[in-house]
Amino acid sequence: MPGLDLLLANLLQPIVLAFVLGAVAGFVKSELELPDAVIKLLSIYLLFSLGLTGGRELAQAEIGAVLPLLAITLLMTFAIPTAAYVVARRLGRFDVSNAAAIAAHYGSVSTATFFSAIAFAAAMGTPAEGYMAAMVALMEFGVVYSLALARFAMGRASGGVQPGALVLSVVRGRGILLLAGGMAIGALASDRQWQQIEPFYGDLFRGMLMLFLLEMGITAARQIRAFREVGAFMAAFGVVMPVVHGLAGVTLAHAVGLGTGAAFVFGAICASASFIDAPAACRASLPEANPGIYLTASLGVTLPFNLLVGLPLYYQYASWLAR
């Protein structure tokens, strides 16, 4: 069965097995853990590396090929958090703060899922264009939109954190700064200059990604222990919403002419849920929201689901559409 073969191929990839090893270590309460400084360094390296390669690809791409992708990215930047907010409010019966925090996490992007999707597409022989990193940076503004939704719903649009401050807080975040800055540097670099740094930012990428996912597995296993705080609704939410968003993203990407690899990666971006940048923004702007709800759902439910089941599903769908 092609679907089963694809699932096994993903599960047996070293990067996924590194995540599984970390999860096992977390479940058995192993002493294995990476220092915070190392985790931050890995995150910086991965984001900067993607920014550099993305900028280089973007500089070489035809503007006509990128504009449709930018259009559907903008559409999903607003559509995903809106859908997540409405479902959390009406079906989950969450208050405004918790619903907005959930929307911010699912409207933002999980860099771990994005890294894994890039590696998965390359392993399947359908590498995605490097400028997909620009779409990740653009979708980070889903956090700003979600927090603005909360302010509007609570009747405090003119109080608390101002819209300009929300935008500035996202721009200052390491995700957008490293991706956008890296893309600028990559776009300006000549072929000779790129060859001098490519071994570090290209050849070492997958090894660094394995270490990063090892730590993510440990952290996700710890969040699973808070499963009771999430509840059955959020457990279902953490699985169903990524599938809906992911399949919608693949469909839109295919409709604007993207190839199998790029459509798959875009779907994975749409399906992911942030657990790095969004929590910091929510803690600052929505302190009344419960981290046990939004963080456990995004990191303890959605991340493992996407890495183990979601990625093969989105790729299989992208391949089916391309036939």
MOVEN-V749665 format. One line per field, one symbol per residue. ss: DSSP state (H for helix, E for strand, C for the rest). A space follows every 10 residues. Layout:
ss->???
//
This chain:
ss->CHHHHHHHHH HCCHHHHHHH HHHHHHHCCC CCCCCHHHHH HHHHHHHHHH HHHHHHHHHH CCHHHHHHHH HHHHHHHHHH HHHHHHHHHH CCCCCHHHHH HHHHHHHCCC HHHHHHHHHH HHHCCCCCCC CHHHHHHHHC CHHHHHHHHH HHHCCCCCCC CCHHHHHHHH HHCHHHHHHH HHHHHHHHCC HHHHHHHHHH HHHCHHHHHH HHHHHHHHHH HHHHCCHHHH HHHHHHHHHH HHHHHHHHHH HHHHHCCCCH HHHHHHHHHH HCCCCCHHHH HHHHHCCCCC HHHHHHHHHH HHHHHHHHHH HHHHHHHHHH HHC
//
